[in-house]
Amino acid sequence: MKKILVVHFSQSGQLTEIINNITAPLISAQDVQVNYYNIVIEKEFPFPWNKTAFFDAFPESFLQIPYLLKDSQNTILHQKYDLVILGYQVWYLSPSIPINSFLKSNVAKELLKDTPVVTVIGARNMWALAQEKVKKQLKQLGAVLKGNIVLVDRNINHISVITIVQWMFSGKKEKYLGIFPKPGVSQNEIQNSDKFGTVILSFLKDNSLNLQEELIKNQAVEIRPFLIEMDQKANKMFEIWSNFIIKKKKTRPFWLKVFNYYLFIAIWLISPLVYLIYLLKRPFINTKIKKLKSYYQGV
């Protein structure tokens, strides 16, 4: 009997739906036991978001400052597993505060040591550097990363900004104004993600299988080089902003508003210019792009 633990936090419910589809073939298997742990921390985050809570989460999200787990004594966390599936959202280019809190807990130290892990990401479109941060934490915990699955919003970048913001602040995953596409990962991709569970099941039966190679064959990770470049640049700016704001105890609300304006300018004015420059240099960086794709598709 193979034992699997699924650890995740989903604010909107989308990631839970993804996880449920991926694990469906595992649950159906007679020789596999699947346990689920939904992360609960001491600080609660609203959904739909309100503007104050959304921006207030920025410094702690990016700087990966954890909160205590509420139910760290849960018995399913104190067992040995053949595989842990770790599902997470990306908040401000970093793993969400709940998943980061879990990874930095004493529970994770005990649970993940020498344990194979598959990460599952549900994100808008920029996830690459958040995964690097998760990889670093998993390595520190002694976990063995075997696979990565990424499901993203495939709409045009600036279209997805509009639709995701509407979803986050309204709580409704629907066509904004009746003309924009639905936000988030497409329902078709979510429903078809059970194929990844089938691949994982094969890995459980044959540990010599290169899991990530098989997942890639099933389109588990799509790389968009421009978004990785944007992710890298934005991380540098977020590093400056988050370290500055976290120190401003009394004037934090004011500086979060300033950061809000900065984000607007960065998304709608700076990002298009950066994209134009990227298109101009694109023919000259093919080797670099191939290396990027190879690296970020791997584990």
VENWO-V95113 format. One record per residue. N is the residue number from 1. SS is DSSP state (@ for helix, = for strand, . for the rest). OMEGA is omega in whole degrees, 0 to 359 (none if undefined). D_LAST is the distance of its C-alpha to the last C-alpha in Angstrom with 2 decimals. Layout:
n=N ss=SS omega=OMEGA d_last=D_LAST
n=N ss=SS omega=OMEGA d_last=D_LAST
//
This chain:
n=1 ss=. omega=177 d_last=26.40
n=2 ss== omega=181 d_last=22.69
n=3 ss== omega=180 d_last=22.18
n=4 ss== omega=173 d_last=19.62
n=5 ss== omega=176 d_last=19.68
n=6 ss== omega=180 d_last=18.79
n=7 ss== omega=177 d_last=18.75
n=8 ss== omega=171 d_last=19.22
n=9 ss=. omega=179 d_last=21.62
n=10 ss=. omega=182 d_last=23.04
n=11 ss=. omega=184 d_last=25.81
n=12 ss=. omega=184 d_last=26.98
n=13 ss=. omega=182 d_last=26.17
n=14 ss=@ omega=181 d_last=23.87
n=15 ss=@ omega=177 d_last=20.69
n=16 ss=@ omega=179 d_last=22.82
n=17 ss=@ omega=178 d_last=23.85
n=18 ss=@ omega=180 d_last=20.32
n=19 ss=@ omega=181 d_last=19.44
n=20 ss=@ omega=179 d_last=22.76
n=21 ss=@ omega=180 d_last=22.20
n=22 ss=@ omega=184 d_last=18.78
n=23 ss=@ omega=182 d_last=20.32
n=24 ss=@ omega=179 d_last=23.61
n=25 ss=@ omega=180 d_last=23.02
n=26 ss=@ omega=179 d_last=21.94
n=27 ss=@ omega=182 d_last=25.12
n=28 ss=@ omega=182 d_last=27.19
n=29 ss=. omega=184 d_last=26.15
n=30 ss=. omega=185 d_last=28.93
n=31 ss=. omega=180 d_last=26.95
n=32 ss== omega=175 d_last=24.37
n=33 ss== omega=182 d_last=25.19
n=34 ss== omega=173 d_last=23.35
n=35 ss== omega=181 d_last=24.12
n=36 ss== omega=175 d_last=23.54
n=37 ss== omega=176 d_last=23.55
n=38 ss== omega=185 d_last=24.21
n=39 ss=. omega=174 d_last=23.82
n=40 ss=. omega=180 d_last=27.22
n=41 ss== omega=185 d_last=27.86
n=42 ss=. omega=179 d_last=31.21
n=43 ss=. omega=179 d_last=31.03
n=44 ss=. omega=178 d_last=31.33
n=45 ss=. omega=185 d_last=30.22
n=46 ss=. omega=166 d_last=32.43
n=47 ss=. omega=2 d_last=31.66
n=48 ss=. omega=177 d_last=32.92
n=49 ss=. omega=161 d_last=32.36
n=50 ss=. omega=188 d_last=35.38
n=51 ss=@ omega=182 d_last=35.12
n=52 ss=@ omega=181 d_last=35.85
n=53 ss=@ omega=182 d_last=33.18
n=54 ss=@ omega=182 d_last=30.55
n=55 ss=@ omega=179 d_last=31.07
n=56 ss=@ omega=180 d_last=31.79
n=57 ss=. omega=187 d_last=28.24
n=58 ss=@ omega=187 d_last=26.91
n=59 ss=@ omega=182 d_last=27.28
n=60 ss=@ omega=177 d_last=25.94
n=61 ss=@ omega=185 d_last=22.98
n=62 ss=@ omega=182 d_last=21.87
n=63 ss=. omega=177 d_last=22.79
n=64 ss=. omega=178 d_last=21.00
n=65 ss=. omega=187 d_last=24.29
n=66 ss=. omega=169 d_last=24.27
n=67 ss=. omega=179 d_last=27.12
n=68 ss=. omega=173 d_last=28.21
n=69 ss== omega=180 d_last=27.28
n=70 ss=. omega=188 d_last=30.41
n=71 ss=. omega=183 d_last=29.91
n=72 ss=. omega=180 d_last=28.00
n=73 ss=. omega=178 d_last=30.44
n=74 ss=. omega=188 d_last=29.39
n=75 ss=@ omega=182 d_last=29.56
n=76 ss=@ omega=179 d_last=26.46
n=77 ss=@ omega=185 d_last=24.43
n=78 ss=@ omega=176 d_last=26.06
n=79 ss=. omega=177 d_last=25.08
n=80 ss=. omega=183 d_last=22.56
n=81 ss=. omega=176 d_last=20.08
n=82 ss=. omega=180 d_last=18.23
n=83 ss== omega=172 d_last=15.48
n=84 ss== omega=174 d_last=15.09
n=85 ss== omega=185 d_last=14.18
n=86 ss== omega=181 d_last=13.85
n=87 ss== omega=181 d_last=15.26
n=88 ss== omega=173 d_last=15.99
n=89 ss== omega=175 d_last=17.83
n=90 ss== omega=174 d_last=17.61
n=91 ss== omega=177 d_last=20.84
n=92 ss=. omega=175 d_last=21.78
n=93 ss=. omega=178 d_last=18.32
n=94 ss== omega=173 d_last=17.18
n=95 ss== omega=183 d_last=16.32
n=96 ss=. omega=181 d_last=19.75
n=97 ss=@ omega=179 d_last=22.23
n=98 ss=@ omega=182 d_last=22.33
n=99 ss=@ omega=177 d_last=18.63
n=100 ss=@ omega=178 d_last=18.70
n=101 ss=@ omega=177 d_last=21.91
n=102 ss=@ omega=183 d_last=20.44
n=103 ss=@ omega=181 d_last=17.55
n=104 ss=. omega=181 d_last=20.29
n=105 ss=. omega=175 d_last=22.74
n=106 ss=@ omega=179 d_last=24.13
n=107 ss=@ omega=181 d_last=23.32
n=108 ss=@ omega=179 d_last=19.54
n=109 ss=@ omega=181 d_last=20.15
n=110 ss=@ omega=189 d_last=21.98
n=111 ss=@ omega=191 d_last=20.00
n=112 ss=@ omega=182 d_last=16.37
n=113 ss=. omega=179 d_last=17.13
n=114 ss=. omega=182 d_last=15.83
n=115 ss=. omega=175 d_last=14.79
n=116 ss== omega=182 d_last=11.90
n=117 ss== omega=169 d_last=10.47
n=118 ss== omega=177 d_last=9.51
n=119 ss== omega=176 d_last=9.66
n=120 ss== omega=183 d_last=12.22
n=121 ss== omega=170 d_last=13.34
n=122 ss== omega=189 d_last=16.90
n=123 ss== omega=175 d_last=17.86
n=124 ss=. omega=173 d_last=20.47
n=125 ss=. omega=180 d_last=18.41
n=126 ss=. omega=185 d_last=16.85
n=127 ss=. omega=192 d_last=13.65
n=128 ss=@ omega=183 d_last=11.24
n=129 ss=@ omega=172 d_last=12.62
n=130 ss=@ omega=178 d_last=13.07
n=131 ss=@ omega=176 d_last=9.38
n=132 ss=@ omega=179 d_last=9.34
n=133 ss=@ omega=177 d_last=12.26
n=134 ss=@ omega=179 d_last=10.91
n=135 ss=@ omega=179 d_last=8.07
n=136 ss=@ omega=180 d_last=11.16
n=137 ss=@ omega=179 d_last=13.29
n=138 ss=@ omega=178 d_last=11.31
n=139 ss=@ omega=179 d_last=11.34
n=140 ss=@ omega=180 d_last=15.02
n=141 ss=@ omega=181 d_last=15.69
n=142 ss=. omega=178 d_last=14.57
n=143 ss=. omega=180 d_last=12.25
n=144 ss== omega=182 d_last=9.67
n=145 ss== omega=183 d_last=6.51
n=146 ss== omega=183 d_last=6.69
n=147 ss== omega=178 d_last=6.26
n=148 ss== omega=179 d_last=6.82
n=149 ss== omega=183 d_last=10.31
n=150 ss== omega=174 d_last=12.20
n=151 ss== omega=186 d_last=15.98
n=152 ss== omega=171 d_last=18.03
n=153 ss=. omega=185 d_last=21.65
n=154 ss=. omega=178 d_last=22.26
n=155 ss=. omega=177 d_last=25.64
n=156 ss=. omega=188 d_last=26.63
n=157 ss=@ omega=185 d_last=25.39
n=158 ss=@ omega=173 d_last=28.85
n=159 ss=@ omega=181 d_last=29.90
n=160 ss=@ omega=175 d_last=27.02
n=161 ss=@ omega=181 d_last=28.06
n=162 ss=@ omega=186 d_last=31.50
n=163 ss=@ omega=180 d_last=30.56
n=164 ss=@ omega=179 d_last=27.92
n=165 ss=@ omega=179 d_last=30.38
n=166 ss=@ omega=179 d_last=33.10
n=167 ss=@ omega=183 d_last=31.07
n=168 ss=@ omega=185 d_last=30.06
n=169 ss=@ omega=177 d_last=33.68
n=170 ss=@ omega=183 d_last=35.46
n=171 ss=. omega=184 d_last=33.25
n=172 ss=. omega=178 d_last=34.03
n=173 ss=. omega=184 d_last=31.45
n=174 ss=. omega=180 d_last=33.94
n=175 ss=. omega=181 d_last=35.01
n=176 ss=@ omega=181 d_last=36.22
n=177 ss=@ omega=180 d_last=39.86
n=178 ss=@ omega=184 d_last=39.57
n=179 ss=. omega=180 d_last=38.27
n=180 ss=. omega=176 d_last=34.68
n=181 ss=. omega=177 d_last=31.84
n=182 ss=. omega=180 d_last=30.52
n=183 ss=. omega=172 d_last=27.87
n=184 ss=. omega=179 d_last=24.33
n=185 ss=. omega=182 d_last=22.29
n=186 ss=. omega=181 d_last=24.77
n=187 ss=@ omega=179 d_last=26.34
n=188 ss=@ omega=179 d_last=25.75
n=189 ss=@ omega=179 d_last=21.95
n=190 ss=@ omega=182 d_last=22.13
n=191 ss=@ omega=181 d_last=24.41
n=192 ss=@ omega=182 d_last=22.40
n=193 ss=. omega=175 d_last=19.17
n=194 ss=@ omega=178 d_last=20.60
n=195 ss=@ omega=178 d_last=19.22
n=196 ss=@ omega=177 d_last=15.75
n=197 ss=@ omega=177 d_last=17.65
n=198 ss=@ omega=178 d_last=19.19
n=199 ss=@ omega=179 d_last=15.96
n=200 ss=@ omega=178 d_last=14.93
n=201 ss=@ omega=177 d_last=18.51
n=202 ss=@ omega=179 d_last=18.26
n=203 ss=@ omega=179 d_last=15.35
n=204 ss=@ omega=181 d_last=17.63
n=205 ss=@ omega=181 d_last=20.38
n=206 ss=. omega=184 d_last=18.61
n=207 ss=. omega=179 d_last=15.98
n=208 ss=. omega=180 d_last=15.79
n=209 ss=. omega=174 d_last=14.24
n=210 ss=. omega=188 d_last=10.80
n=211 ss=@ omega=184 d_last=9.92
n=212 ss=@ omega=177 d_last=7.21
n=213 ss=@ omega=180 d_last=9.82
n=214 ss=@ omega=178 d_last=12.48
n=215 ss=@ omega=179 d_last=11.22
n=216 ss=@ omega=177 d_last=11.02
n=217 ss=@ omega=180 d_last=14.50
n=218 ss=. omega=176 d_last=15.58
n=219 ss=. omega=181 d_last=14.69
n=220 ss=. omega=183 d_last=12.11
n=221 ss=. omega=174 d_last=10.87
n=222 ss=. omega=181 d_last=13.66
n=223 ss=. omega=173 d_last=13.49
n=224 ss=. omega=187 d_last=16.80
n=225 ss=@ omega=181 d_last=17.09
n=226 ss=@ omega=181 d_last=20.13
n=227 ss=@ omega=176 d_last=18.60
n=228 ss=@ omega=177 d_last=15.88
n=229 ss=@ omega=178 d_last=18.91
n=230 ss=@ omega=178 d_last=20.82
n=231 ss=@ omega=180 d_last=18.14
n=232 ss=@ omega=181 d_last=18.27
n=233 ss=@ omega=181 d_last=22.07
n=234 ss=@ omega=177 d_last=22.51
n=235 ss=@ omega=179 d_last=20.52
n=236 ss=@ omega=180 d_last=23.05
n=237 ss=@ omega=179 d_last=25.92
n=238 ss=@ omega=177 d_last=24.75
n=239 ss=@ omega=180 d_last=24.46
n=240 ss=@ omega=183 d_last=28.11
n=241 ss=@ omega=185 d_last=29.33
n=242 ss=@ omega=179 d_last=27.76
n=243 ss=@ omega=178 d_last=29.01
n=244 ss=@ omega=185 d_last=32.36
n=245 ss=@ omega=183 d_last=32.85
n=246 ss=@ omega=180 d_last=31.82
n=247 ss=. omega=184 d_last=34.77
n=248 ss=. omega=184 d_last=37.25
n=249 ss=. omega=185 d_last=38.47
n=250 ss=. omega=185 d_last=41.72
n=251 ss=. omega=181 d_last=40.80
n=252 ss=@ omega=180 d_last=37.28
n=253 ss=@ omega=180 d_last=38.42
n=254 ss=@ omega=183 d_last=39.93
n=255 ss=@ omega=174 d_last=36.89
n=256 ss=@ omega=175 d_last=34.63
n=257 ss=@ omega=177 d_last=37.05
n=258 ss=@ omega=178 d_last=36.81
n=259 ss=@ omega=176 d_last=33.01
n=260 ss=@ omega=179 d_last=33.56
n=261 ss=@ omega=178 d_last=35.69
n=262 ss=@ omega=180 d_last=33.19
n=263 ss=@ omega=180 d_last=30.48
n=264 ss=@ omega=180 d_last=33.03
n=265 ss=@ omega=181 d_last=33.85
n=266 ss=@ omega=183 d_last=30.26
n=267 ss=@ omega=190 d_last=29.37
n=268 ss=@ omega=180 d_last=32.63
n=269 ss=@ omega=185 d_last=33.84
n=270 ss=@ omega=183 d_last=31.26
n=271 ss=@ omega=178 d_last=28.32
n=272 ss=@ omega=178 d_last=30.48
n=273 ss=@ omega=178 d_last=31.60
n=274 ss=@ omega=179 d_last=28.12
n=275 ss=@ omega=178 d_last=27.28
n=276 ss=@ omega=178 d_last=30.46
n=277 ss=@ omega=179 d_last=29.61
n=278 ss=@ omega=180 d_last=26.16
n=279 ss=@ omega=180 d_last=27.97
n=280 ss=@ omega=182 d_last=30.40
n=281 ss=@ omega=184 d_last=27.91
n=282 ss=@ omega=181 d_last=25.51
n=283 ss=@ omega=186 d_last=27.30
n=284 ss=@ omega=184 d_last=26.87
n=285 ss=. omega=182 d_last=23.13
n=286 ss=@ omega=180 d_last=21.79
n=287 ss=@ omega=179 d_last=20.10
n=288 ss=@ omega=181 d_last=18.33
n=289 ss=@ omega=178 d_last=17.26
n=290 ss=@ omega=178 d_last=15.86
n=291 ss=@ omega=178 d_last=13.73
n=292 ss=@ omega=181 d_last=12.60
n=293 ss=@ omega=181 d_last=11.77
n=294 ss=@ omega=183 d_last=9.87
n=295 ss=@ omega=187 d_last=7.75
n=296 ss=@ omega=172 d_last=7.34
n=297 ss=@ omega=181 d_last=6.92
n=298 ss=. omega=178 d_last=3.79
n=299 ss=. omega=none d_last=0.00
//
